[in-house]
C-alpha cells in the first residue's frame, strides 16, 4: 500500500516480520525532489502490539497531519476483528 502527504511517502509491508511473523510495518520516505535526502527512508513504524498475522499496514490513509494504518487481522480478545491504531 502507498499513501502520500506533503513531502512524505508512506509504504506499507503488511507481511513484514516486525516483532512477530506477518505483524507488518510502515516506512516513511522523503518525497521532496528538492531535498538532499530525497528518496531516503526517514522513519519506520512498527505495530504497537506486534501479533503474528495482524498485518499492520494492510491499508493506509494520510492527511496533512495524520497517518492511519489499518491492521485487518488485529486481534481483540481471542477473535481477529481488525483495527486502526491511533
C-alpha positions as a printed Julia matrix, in Angstrom:
86×3 Matrix{Float64}:
   0.0     0.0    0.0
   1.04    3.6   -0.62
  -0.09    6.92   0.84
   1.34   10.39   0.44
   1.12   13.59   2.43
   3.08   16.75   1.7
   6.74   15.82   1.28
   6.36   12.27   2.58
   5.55    8.92   1.02
   4.37    6.06   3.22
   4.86    2.48   2.06
   3.49   -0.49   3.94
   4.75   -4.03   4.12
   1.91   -5.81   5.89
   3.71   -9.17   5.79
   6.88   -7.79   7.42
   8.04   -9.79  10.42
   8.33   -6.79  12.79
   8.16   -8.3   16.25
   6.09  -11.27  15.08
   5.5   -13.19  11.85
   3.41  -11.13   9.39
   2.87   -8.4   12.01
   3.57   -5.7    9.37
   5.37   -2.36   9.24
   5.12    1.04   7.53
   8.03    3.05   6.12
   8.18    6.83   5.65
  10.32    8.2    2.79
  11.34   11.73   1.81
   9.28   12.54  -1.3
  10.52   16.12  -1.79
  12.56   16.15  -5.02
  14.33   19.34  -3.87
  15.52   17.78  -0.64
  19.08   16.44  -0.25
  17.54   13.33   1.38
  15.02   12.73  -1.45
  14.11    9.04  -1.61
  15.7     8.2    1.74
  13.98    6.19   4.45
  13.2     8.64   7.27
  11.27    6.52   9.75
   9.87    3.04  10.35
   6.55    2.47  12.11
   6.23   -0.94  13.74
   2.9    -2.23  15.04
   2.14   -1.04  18.59
   1.19   -4.61  19.6
   3.04   -6.99  17.29
   0.97  -10.14  16.94
   1.57  -12.83  14.33
  -0.66  -12.29  11.31
  -2.13   -8.91  12.36
  -1.0    -7.38   9.02
  -0.3    -3.83  10.28
  -0.17   -1.69   7.14
  -2.8    -3.64   5.17
  -4.39   -0.25   4.46
  -3.06    3.31   4.69
  -4.55    6.81   4.65
  -2.72   10.08   5.18
  -3.86   13.64   5.77
  -1.84   16.8    6.36
  -1.02   15.83   9.95
  -2.18   12.25  10.48
  -1.37    8.77   9.23
  -3.92    5.99   9.66
  -2.67    2.42   9.43
  -5.08   -0.48   9.17
  -4.36   -3.89  10.66
  -7.11   -6.09   9.26
  -6.34   -9.11  11.44
  -5.62   -7.25  14.69
  -7.0    -9.39  17.49
  -9.44   -8.29  20.13
  -9.66  -10.86  22.91
  -9.38  -14.13  21.02
 -11.08  -13.08  17.78
  -9.47  -11.24  14.85
 -11.51   -8.06  14.49
  -9.23   -5.66  12.64
  -8.33   -2.18  13.81
  -6.66    1.16  13.18
  -4.21    2.06  15.95
  -4.48    5.73  16.9
